[in-house]
Amino acid sequence: MELLCVLLALAGTDAVTGLALLPYVPRVPPTPLPGKLTATTFTLERPRGIFTPLANASDTVWLVVALANASDSFRNPPSRDAVPLYEQLPTAHAYMTLEAAVATYACSAPSPAVLRVGGDTVCGGQGGWDPCNGPLPSPGPYRVKFLMMGCHGPKAETRWSDPILLRRASSPSTIDPRPGHRGSDSVVMAALLASLGAALVMAAISTMGAQVWGSLCCRDSGSSIFTHSSYRTHHIPPALPRTLPPGCRCSPPGLGCFVPQPPAPCPAK
């Protein structure tokens, strides 16, 4: 299997640059996934095992993100120092991010099955050389590819993905604030609710007025009886301290440690 991968990689190698073109095509997961596409992020499947036949332990894998209409003109950087950063997207129309050791993409690597592009909301806050993964500023569409780089520059790359279009936020101008377009049923229901609310308010005011008047009358009669009655003090024992409930105890762990299942073997190429 590894020999087959090597032969496929060599078949796509550019004779001039020595760059291997891998047949893998990045894609958004086809299965339902919360937050798979948002207004500023999207999710990719994580490739596994496609770089192993050509990789050294010191190699790294990058994700190249480009506007769809600028992907054909993108040129791989000759070294890590020339990698286009996220901040250059408005002018270069492309950037590279998610740098990771090539071992992260091995078949046996205990890593998540997906990658989120655009998930770093504090991108650039630390200063310095920061190939961060910042939110995408527009719906796109975008195209992506994976690029493996060694000590002497690019070594292998995947094909470009299909265009990925992010979600668009609804424009405030499409919301009609005028109540004239409401249905007659909505108008009748609103009138009934307003009438019911007014009736409840009047009932509450009447109840409160009766209670206040009654308390004033009782207070006057009580004061006259109090002046003609004898009052004798009695010994009142001090209140006993309230018994506190037993101290809280740490609850036993509800579930055992989660043991991640080994990843499925890489599909045969």
BELKA-V32441 format. One record per backbone hydrogen bond with DSSP energy under -0.5 kcal/mol. NH is the residue of the N-H (numbers start at 1). CO is the residue of the C=O. If there is no record, write none. Layout:
NH,CO + NH,CO
//
This chain:
5,1 + 6,2 + 7,3 + 8,4 + 9,5 + 10,6 + 11,7 + 12,8 + 12,9 + 13,10 + 14,19 + 15,13 + 18,14 + 20,18 + 20,155 + 21,9 + 22,20 + 22,157 + 26,159 + 36,33 + 38,41 + 42,117 + 43,36 + 44,115 + 45,27 + 46,113 + 47,45 + 49,105 + 54,51 + 55,51 + 55,52 + 59,56 + 60,149 + 61,100 + 62,147 + 63,97 + 64,62 + 64,145 + 65,63 + 65,95 + 66,143 + 67,93 + 68,141 + 70,67 + 71,67 + 71,68 + 74,71 + 82,79 + 83,80 + 88,85 + 89,86 + 91,88 + 92,88 + 93,88 + 93,89 + 95,65 + 96,84 + 97,63 + 98,131 + 100,61 + 102,59 + 104,101 + 105,102 + 106,103 + 109,106 + 111,109 + 115,44 + 117,42 + 117,115 + 118,116 + 119,116 + 120,133 + 121,119 + 123,120 + 125,122 + 127,124 + 130,128 + 132,130 + 134,132 + 135,120 + 136,40 + 141,164 + 142,164 + 143,66 + 145,64 + 147,62 + 148,156 + 149,60 + 149,147 + 150,153 + 153,150 + 155,148 + 156,148 + 157,20 + 158,146 + 159,24 + 161,144 + 162,26 + 164,142 + 165,163 + 166,139 + 166,164 + 167,38 + 174,171 + 175,172 + 176,174 + 177,175 + 181,178 + 182,179 + 187,183 + 188,184 + 189,185 + 190,186 + 191,187 + 192,188 + 193,189 + 194,190 + 195,191 + 196,192 + 197,193 + 198,194 + 199,195 + 200,196 + 201,197 + 202,198 + 203,199 + 204,200 + 205,201 + 206,202 + 207,203 + 208,204 + 209,205 + 210,206 + 211,207 + 212,208 + 213,209 + 214,210 + 215,211 + 216,212 + 217,213 + 218,214 + 219,215 + 220,216 + 221,217 + 222,218 + 223,219 + 224,220 + 225,221 + 226,222 + 227,223 + 228,224 + 228,225 + 229,225 + 229,226 + 237,235 + 260,258
//
